[in-house]
């Protein structure tokens, strides 16, 4: 089965992102395919490079980055939601005169078109948060 996953809430306001992550791991172990994970609304906060939760908390950003690296999962951050919340990729950071991009490894910025494409290709679409 092919899944498209959307995460809408901040990792600090809800455990929906962690539940989505764990669902993805279980789906992969059952030989299902994850077409894309789309981070929307406050869910884009999962993609901040410099978010530093305390050592005794789950490092959800690092988990997402490892998932993308180890399983070639496409982690897409909504460009509109990201810009509203100050999350800039390298190109946009340079355009805005910022010194560094804020996007964590494994994530990329794109539009709602990528989410729509995922929903058309997937057997199931799940929204967390």
N, C-alpha and C positions, 0 to 999 in steps of 0.2 A: 504494500500500500504506500502511496505517496502522500506526504503531509506538507502543508504550508502552515507555519506557526507565526502568530502575531503576539507580541508582548507589549502591553499598554501601560504598565505601572512601574514606578521607580523601585529599585531594589531595597530602598529604605522605608517605603510606605506600605509594601505588601510583599508576601512571599510568592506571588504569582510568577515572577521570573525564575525563581529557583524551582518551582513546580514544573514550569515549561522545560527548563534544563533537564530535570530528572525524567520527564516524559520522553524527551528526545533521546536520552541515553537508553531508556528501556525500548523505545521504538527501534533504535539502531541495533540493539542486541537481538531483537526479533526479526532482523533483516528487512525492516521497512526503510523507506527512503525519505529523507528530509530535504525538500526542494529548497526551502529558504526559511530563515527566521527574520521577521520584519519587526523592528522596534519602532513604536509609534507613541505619540503623546509623551507622557513622562517615562515611558519605557526606554527612551533614548538614553536615559541616565546610566543604563548598563554599559554604555559604550565610552564613558569618560576615561581617558587614559590615566588621569591623575587622581581619581577617586581612591582614597586610602582608608578603607575601614580598619578598625582596630584588629590587631593580630588574632584575637580570639573570636572574630566573626568570620563568616564565610566570605571568601574573596570572589564574589560572583563575576566580576569583570574578568578576572584571570581564568575562571572556569570557562566562560564563553570563548575567550581567546584560544584556550587550549582545545576546545571543541572544534572551533573553526580550523585550527591547524591540523589536528589529528584525524578529523573526519571530513575535511573539505566541505564544511557547512558554510553556506552563503549567509553571512550576518549583515543585514541591510538596515541602515538607520534612515528614517524619513528625513529628508533635507529640510522641509518646512518646520517640523517639530524640533529638529536639532538647532536650526538658526534661531528660533524663538527662545531657546534655552541656553544659547551661548556655546554650543558644541560645534566646533569648526574642524573640518578636514584640512589637510595641508594647502590645497589650492585656495580654498575659501579664506583660510587664515592669512595667506599672503595677500589676497585681494583686499582684505580688511585691514592690513597693516599689522596683524598680530605676529608675534615672534615664533609661535609654535602651534602645531595642530594638537587638538585635544582628543582625537579619535584613537581608541585602543587598538592594539594589533588584532587583525582578523575581521574587523568591522569595515564597512564601506558605506558611503553616503549615496543615496539614490532617492527616487521619487515614488509616489504611490503607484506608478505604472508597473514597477517591479512587484509590488504586492498583488496587483491585479493579475499580472502574468502568472504568478505563483498559484493564485486561486483557480485560474483556468486550467492549469496543468495538474493540480493536485486532486487526489481522490477525496481527501478530507482537509478542511481548514479549521484550525483550532485557535481561539483567541484567549489569551491569559491576561486577566486583569481588566 
